[in-house]
Amino acid sequence: MALVLAICMYAVVVAGHFPREYRGHALKGPSGALFLWSTVVLAVASAGIGIYFAFFTIPWYAAVIGAGAMSLAAPLLVQLFTDEFVDGRASLLLLSVAAGAVAGGVLGFLI
């Protein structure tokens, strides 16, 4: 559930950076776009690992309930952070790395 929460919080944060006109100054240039899309790739890869793990280890009804609860809690938790944090690079990096760390632990469990 920690992985789903990190992914859902990341999705809420990254949704605020689209379209390009809504991005902060630090993310408007080519290096900002590369940074943004790199964190998206990490988050999507982490979600794929989590889905693979959940498919083989968790009953479907437990996965639906847990993922639903985390997706409902994510926007409420993002509101606790400051706007400067959410609109900057730090939130993208923190949440994608958190998801990657949890997915790495899950991957270590699978292997």
Secondary structure as GFF3:
##gff-version 3
##sequence-region A 1 111
A	DSSP	alpha_helix	2	15	.	.	.	ID=ss1
A	DSSP	three_ten_helix	20	22	.	.	.	ID=ss2
A	DSSP	three_ten_helix	25	27	.	.	.	ID=ss3
A	DSSP	alpha_helix	30	57	.	.	.	ID=ss4
A	DSSP	alpha_helix	60	78	.	.	.	ID=ss5
A	DSSP	alpha_helix	83	87	.	.	.	ID=ss6
A	DSSP	alpha_helix	89	110	.	.	.	ID=ss7
###
